[in-house]
Amino acid sequence: MIQAFLVKLNKLTGKHYRLPTEAEWEYAALGGNKSRGYKYSGSNNLGDVAWYKGNAENKTHPVGQKKPNELGIYDMSGNVWELCADWFDNNYYKKSPAEEPVNEVKAAHRVVRGGSWRSGWERCYSKARNRNINDHHKQNGGFRLALTY
């Protein structure tokens, strides 16, 4: 479904949008080259930057109501699990290349990152990862796009 959306979007705009790789997503969540080493995307205090189980009132919230991270990006911790281009393999990083790893080996699920409004603090930190289980992530899943120039 997301791939069909991307085909239409790219045709309409003449640009090349895509899902970010898991490594790109994590780099952005951690603040990129402006990183201050926070546990969550933009703060060590989850409530400053995220809608999560402890404050979300069981719903998704409009983007931008919490503090952004060092790159000015909102909601990379909490709110919705974000779909990445990589296929999920729990042991991928034990065998992946050190630079720009992308798991292109098709599997049952893709990687999702960031936690959601249904997640506790332990699922919202910037390095937490999960797999998109369709039934589970229908209400608390989403995506952001990367633009390739």
TAURQUI-V664510 format. One record per backbone hydrogen bond with DSSP energy under -0.5 kcal/mol. CO is the residue of the C=O (numbers start at 1). NH is the residue of the N-H. If there is no record, write none. Layout:
BEGIN
co=CO nh=NH
co=CO nh=NH
END
This chain:
BEGIN
co=1 nh=5
co=2 nh=6
co=3 nh=7
co=4 nh=8
co=5 nh=9
co=6 nh=10
co=7 nh=11
co=8 nh=12
co=9 nh=13
co=10 nh=14
co=15 nh=17
co=16 nh=148
co=18 nh=146
co=20 nh=85
co=21 nh=25
co=22 nh=26
co=23 nh=27
co=24 nh=28
co=25 nh=29
co=26 nh=30
co=27 nh=32
co=28 nh=31
co=31 nh=34
co=32 nh=35
co=39 nh=126
co=40 nh=42
co=40 nh=43
co=43 nh=40
co=44 nh=46
co=45 nh=48
co=45 nh=49
co=46 nh=49
co=46 nh=50
co=48 nh=67
co=50 nh=52
co=51 nh=79
co=52 nh=55
co=52 nh=56
co=56 nh=59
co=62 nh=65
co=69 nh=72
co=73 nh=69
co=78 nh=80
co=79 nh=117
co=81 nh=83
co=81 nh=142
co=82 nh=113
co=86 nh=111
co=89 nh=92
co=91 nh=94
co=91 nh=95
co=92 nh=95
co=92 nh=96
co=101 nh=23
co=102 nh=104
co=103 nh=87
co=104 nh=106
co=109 nh=88
co=110 nh=132
co=111 nh=84
co=112 nh=130
co=113 nh=82
co=114 nh=78
co=116 nh=119
co=119 nh=53
co=120 nh=123
co=121 nh=124
co=121 nh=125
co=125 nh=128
co=128 nh=114
co=130 nh=112
co=131 nh=133
co=132 nh=134
co=133 nh=136
co=133 nh=137
co=134 nh=138
co=135 nh=138
co=137 nh=141
co=140 nh=81
co=142 nh=83
co=144 nh=20
co=146 nh=18
co=146 nh=148
co=148 nh=16
END
